[in-house]
Structures are given as structure tokens and as C-alpha cells.
Amino acid sequence: MESPIRCPFLSLGGRIMLDVLNKVEHYHSLAKEYRRLAAFSLSAQMQNHYSQMAEYYSALAEAEERSAVPSA
């Protein structure tokens, strides 16, 4: 009899993967909002600030996505 395939993402009822996906979605949403704020800001200083925040949240989303991939 073969042993069942085990997937780390399905441990704890899939909660781990769901948490990661929720974080990724949240960070992408924040990045999108900061890009929108940058586009509508009148001051170059605020445009720069909001653009940097957008990049920060995009980087967080990418890091979360990478952490979700099991190492081989």
C-alpha cells in the first residue's frame, strides 16, 4: 500500500497556505493603492514617497510568494 502524498501547504487544514495567500493579496492591494496615490499627488516629494511605499509592498508580496514555495 502506497503512503499518501503529503503536502506542507495542506497541513493545519490548508491554513498556512491561506494565510500566505491572504498576505500576498493584502500587500498587492496596498502596493496598488500607493501607486494610485502617487499618480494623483501634486507634490513630487509625495509622489516619490508613495512610489517607494508601493515598491516596498510589492517586495513584501514577492517575498511572501517565494516563502510559500517549498524548497526542493
CYANA upper distance limits for C-alpha pairs under 8 A (distance plus 0.5 A):
  6 ARG  CA     10 LEU  CA      8.40
  7 CYS  CA     11 SER  CA      7.51
  8 PRO  CA     70 PRO  CA      8.41
  9 PHE  CA     14 GLY  CA      6.13
  9 PHE  CA     15 ARG  CA      8.16
  9 PHE  CA     16 ILE  CA      6.50
  9 PHE  CA     17 MET  CA      5.72
 10 LEU  CA     14 GLY  CA      4.55
 10 LEU  CA     15 ARG  CA      7.78
 10 LEU  CA     16 ILE  CA      7.98
 10 LEU  CA     17 MET  CA      7.79
 11 SER  CA     15 ARG  CA      7.74
 11 SER  CA     16 ILE  CA      7.73
 12 LEU  CA     16 ILE  CA      7.45
 14 GLY  CA     18 LEU  CA      6.74
 15 ARG  CA     19 ASP  CA      6.57
 16 ILE  CA     20 VAL  CA      6.87
 17 MET  CA     21 LEU  CA      6.62
 17 MET  CA     68 ALA  CA      7.66
 18 LEU  CA     22 ASN  CA      6.54
 19 ASP  CA     23 LYS  CA      6.69
 20 VAL  CA     24 VAL  CA      6.63
 20 VAL  CA     64 GLU  CA      6.96
 20 VAL  CA     65 GLU  CA      7.87
 20 VAL  CA     68 ALA  CA      7.30
 21 LEU  CA     25 GLU  CA      6.57
 21 LEU  CA     65 GLU  CA      8.37
 22 ASN  CA     26 HIS  CA      6.53
 23 LYS  CA     27 TYR  CA      6.57
 23 LYS  CA     61 ALA  CA      7.74
 23 LYS  CA     64 GLU  CA      7.81
 24 VAL  CA     28 HIS  CA      6.63
 24 VAL  CA     60 LEU  CA      8.25
 24 VAL  CA     61 ALA  CA      5.19
 24 VAL  CA     62 GLU  CA      8.05
 24 VAL  CA     64 GLU  CA      6.68
 24 VAL  CA     65 GLU  CA      7.19
 25 GLU  CA     29 SER  CA      6.60
 25 GLU  CA     61 ALA  CA      8.03
 26 HIS  CA     30 LEU  CA      6.76
 27 TYR  CA     31 ALA  CA      6.65
 27 TYR  CA     57 TYR  CA      5.76
 27 TYR  CA     58 SER  CA      7.02
 27 TYR  CA     60 LEU  CA      7.11
 27 TYR  CA     61 ALA  CA      5.81
 28 HIS  CA     32 LYS  CA      6.65
 28 HIS  CA     57 TYR  CA      7.19
 28 HIS  CA     58 SER  CA      6.53
 28 HIS  CA     61 ALA  CA      6.68
 29 SER  CA     33 GLU  CA      6.75
 30 LEU  CA     34 TYR  CA      6.69
 30 LEU  CA     54 ALA  CA      7.56
 30 LEU  CA     57 TYR  CA      6.98
 31 ALA  CA     35 ARG  CA      6.70
 31 ALA  CA     53 MET  CA      7.51
 31 ALA  CA     54 ALA  CA      4.58
 31 ALA  CA     55 GLU  CA      7.30
 31 ALA  CA     56 TYR  CA      8.14
 31 ALA  CA     57 TYR  CA      5.65
 31 ALA  CA     58 SER  CA      6.23
 32 LYS  CA     36 ARG  CA      6.76
 32 LYS  CA     54 ALA  CA      7.29
 33 GLU  CA     37 LEU  CA      6.73
 33 GLU  CA     54 ALA  CA      8.19
 34 TYR  CA     38 ALA  CA      6.58
 34 TYR  CA     50 TYR  CA      5.71
 34 TYR  CA     51 SER  CA      7.02
 34 TYR  CA     53 MET  CA      6.87
 34 TYR  CA     54 ALA  CA      5.56
 35 ARG  CA     39 ALA  CA      6.72
 35 ARG  CA     50 TYR  CA      7.03
 35 ARG  CA     51 SER  CA      6.42
 35 ARG  CA     54 ALA  CA      6.25
 36 ARG  CA     40 PHE  CA      6.99
 37 LEU  CA     41 SER  CA      6.51
 37 LEU  CA     47 GLN  CA      7.96
 37 LEU  CA     50 TYR  CA      6.91
 38 ALA  CA     46 MET  CA      7.35
 38 ALA  CA     47 GLN  CA      4.78
 38 ALA  CA     48 ASN  CA      7.63
 38 ALA  CA     49 HIS  CA      8.22
 38 ALA  CA     50 TYR  CA      5.54
 38 ALA  CA     51 SER  CA      6.33
 39 ALA  CA     47 GLN  CA      7.37
 40 PHE  CA     47 GLN  CA      8.44
 41 SER  CA     46 MET  CA      6.73
 41 SER  CA     47 GLN  CA      6.09
 42 LEU  CA     46 MET  CA      8.04
 42 LEU  CA     47 GLN  CA      7.95
 43 SER  CA     47 GLN  CA      6.74
 44 ALA  CA     48 ASN  CA      6.60
 45 GLN  CA     49 HIS  CA      6.71
 46 MET  CA     50 TYR  CA      6.51
 47 GLN  CA     51 SER  CA      6.51
 48 ASN  CA     52 GLN  CA      6.63
 49 HIS  CA     53 MET  CA      6.80
 50 TYR  CA     54 ALA  CA      6.65
 51 SER  CA     55 GLU  CA      6.78
 52 GLN  CA     56 TYR  CA      6.66
 53 MET  CA     57 TYR  CA      6.79
 54 ALA  CA     58 SER  CA      6.62
 55 GLU  CA     59 ALA  CA      6.60
 56 TYR  CA     60 LEU  CA      6.83
 57 TYR  CA     61 ALA  CA      6.69
 58 SER  CA     62 GLU  CA      6.78
 59 ALA  CA     63 ALA  CA      6.64
 60 LEU  CA     64 GLU  CA      6.69
 61 ALA  CA     65 GLU  CA      6.69
 62 GLU  CA     66 ARG  CA      6.69
 63 ALA  CA     67 SER  CA      6.66
 64 GLU  CA     68 ALA  CA      6.86
 65 GLU  CA     69 VAL  CA      7.52
